[in-house]
Amino acid sequence: MECEACHRERARGRAYQFYYGTKGPSTRTIGWGTRVTRTPYRIAGTESAWLCDHCVNWRHGVRSALFLTVALLLLGINVALAVAKESNTANLVCFGLISLALLAGAVWLTVRGRTDVGERLAIRLRRKGLKSQGYNAFLTTDGYKSLRDGQSSP
């Protein structure tokens, strides 16, 4: 099939689905000044885009590599400061925890984030056409699930 991102014929890939609709104002006044801050969504439907594994893996790899590089760089600076004993212990511990959190995030992105990358790419490819039809909300599958769990969409 033809990939919608690179427009090449590829044998391996899949369709990535996302949800679209409209999003109302986040804050509105009801009655005697009661404020509602929950954003109302109206999901109109779903779209999908067929993307080759090459495009999705490449974007996923770049994002994961960026997080991993930053985490390892911060961890290296932390180790250098600890060896040089130029900083106090509290700063080293805080900096080390931030570095480890970034490292854990990079590992999580590498293991789990591929589907999310494909769905976000599908949204980017279809956003312009859907916006011209008046839609202003675009959700990945995880975003839709959290919306559905948090509030009902009519």
C-alpha positions as CSV (number, residue, x, y, z in Angstrom):
1,M,0.0,0.0,0.0
2,E,1.0,3.6,-0.4
3,C,2.1,5.3,2.8
4,E,0.3,8.6,3.4
5,A,3.4,10.2,5.0
6,C,6.2,9.4,2.4
7,H,3.9,8.4,-0.5
8,R,5.9,5.3,-1.3
9,E,4.6,1.8,-1.9
10,R,5.5,-0.2,1.2
11,A,4.6,-3.8,2.1
12,R,4.7,-3.3,5.9
13,G,2.6,-0.9,7.8
14,R,-0.8,-0.4,9.2
15,A,-3.7,2.1,9.6
16,Y,-3.5,4.4,12.6
17,Q,-6.9,5.6,13.8
18,F,-7.7,8.8,15.7
19,Y,-10.8,10.6,16.9
20,Y,-12.0,14.1,15.8
21,G,-14.7,16.5,16.9
22,T,-15.3,19.8,18.4
23,K,-14.2,21.3,21.7
24,G,-16.2,24.0,23.5
25,P,-14.9,26.7,25.8
26,S,-13.3,25.5,29.0
27,T,-14.9,28.0,31.3
28,R,-18.5,29.2,31.2
29,T,-21.0,30.7,33.6
30,I,-24.3,28.9,34.3
31,G,-27.1,30.4,36.3
32,W,-26.2,32.7,39.2
33,G,-22.5,32.8,38.4
34,T,-21.7,29.2,38.8
35,R,-18.5,28.5,36.8
36,V,-17.9,25.2,35.0
37,T,-14.4,24.5,34.0
38,R,-14.7,21.1,32.3
39,T,-14.1,21.3,28.6
40,P,-17.1,19.9,26.6
41,Y,-16.1,17.7,23.7
42,R,-18.3,16.4,20.9
43,I,-16.7,13.5,19.1
44,A,-17.9,13.5,15.5
45,G,-16.1,10.4,14.2
46,T,-12.9,8.6,13.5
47,E,-10.3,8.8,10.7
48,S,-7.4,6.6,9.9
49,A,-4.3,6.9,7.8
50,W,-2.2,4.1,6.5
51,L,1.5,4.6,7.5
52,C,4.4,2.4,6.7
53,D,6.6,1.0,9.5
54,H,9.6,2.9,8.2
55,C,8.0,6.4,8.8
56,V,6.5,5.5,12.2
57,N,9.7,3.7,13.4
58,W,11.9,6.6,12.2
59,R,9.8,9.2,14.1
60,H,9.6,7.0,17.1
61,G,13.3,6.4,17.1
62,V,14.1,10.1,16.8
63,R,11.9,11.0,19.8
64,S,13.3,8.2,21.9
65,A,16.9,9.0,21.0
66,L,16.4,12.6,21.9
67,F,15.0,11.8,25.4
68,L,17.7,9.2,25.9
69,T,20.5,11.6,24.9
70,V,19.3,14.3,27.2
71,A,18.9,11.9,30.1
72,L,22.4,10.4,29.6
73,L,23.9,13.8,29.2
74,L,22.4,15.0,32.5
75,L,23.4,11.8,34.2
76,G,27.0,12.3,33.0
77,I,27.1,15.8,34.3
78,N,25.8,14.6,37.6
79,V,28.5,12.0,37.8
80,A,31.2,14.5,36.8
81,L,30.0,16.9,39.5
82,A,30.0,14.1,42.1
83,V,33.6,13.1,41.2
84,A,34.8,16.7,41.2
85,K,32.8,17.3,44.5
86,E,32.0,20.8,43.2
87,S,28.4,20.7,44.4
88,N,26.7,20.0,47.6
89,T,25.0,16.6,48.2
90,A,21.4,17.9,48.0
91,N,22.0,19.4,44.5
92,L,23.6,16.1,43.3
93,V,20.7,14.0,44.6
94,C,18.1,16.3,43.0
95,F,20.0,16.4,39.7
96,G,20.5,12.7,39.8
97,L,16.8,12.0,40.4
98,I,15.8,14.3,37.5
99,S,18.3,12.4,35.3
100,L,17.0,9.0,36.3
101,A,13.4,10.2,35.7
102,L,14.3,11.3,32.2
103,L,16.1,8.0,31.6
104,A,13.0,6.1,32.7
105,G,10.9,8.2,30.4
106,A,13.2,7.5,27.5
107,V,12.9,3.7,28.2
108,W,9.1,4.0,28.5
109,L,8.9,5.8,25.2
110,T,11.1,3.2,23.5
111,V,9.0,0.3,24.8
112,R,5.5,1.8,24.5
113,G,5.3,4.9,22.4
114,R,5.2,3.6,18.9
115,T,1.4,3.5,18.5
116,D,1.1,7.0,19.9
117,V,3.7,8.2,17.4
118,G,1.7,6.7,14.5
119,E,-1.6,8.2,15.7
120,R,-0.1,11.6,16.1
121,L,1.4,11.5,12.6
122,A,-2.0,10.4,11.2
123,I,-3.6,13.4,13.0
124,R,-0.9,15.8,11.6
125,L,-1.6,14.5,8.1
126,R,-5.4,14.8,8.3
127,R,-5.7,17.9,10.6
128,K,-5.9,20.6,7.8
129,G,-8.8,18.9,6.0
130,L,-10.7,18.3,9.1
131,K,-10.1,21.8,10.4
132,S,-11.6,23.2,7.2
133,Q,-14.7,21.3,8.0
134,G,-15.0,23.0,11.4
135,Y,-13.4,20.4,13.7
136,N,-11.0,21.6,16.4
137,A,-10.4,18.6,18.6
138,F,-8.1,15.7,17.7
139,L,-7.5,12.8,20.0
140,T,-5.3,9.7,20.0
141,T,-6.8,6.4,21.3
142,D,-5.4,7.0,24.7
143,G,-6.7,10.6,24.8
144,Y,-10.2,9.4,23.8
145,K,-10.2,6.7,26.4
146,S,-9.2,9.2,29.2
147,L,-11.9,11.6,27.9
148,R,-14.5,8.8,27.8
149,D,-13.6,7.7,31.3
150,G,-13.7,11.3,32.6
151,Q,-16.8,12.6,31.0
152,S,-19.4,11.4,28.5
153,S,-19.5,12.7,25.0
154,P,-22.9,13.1,23.5
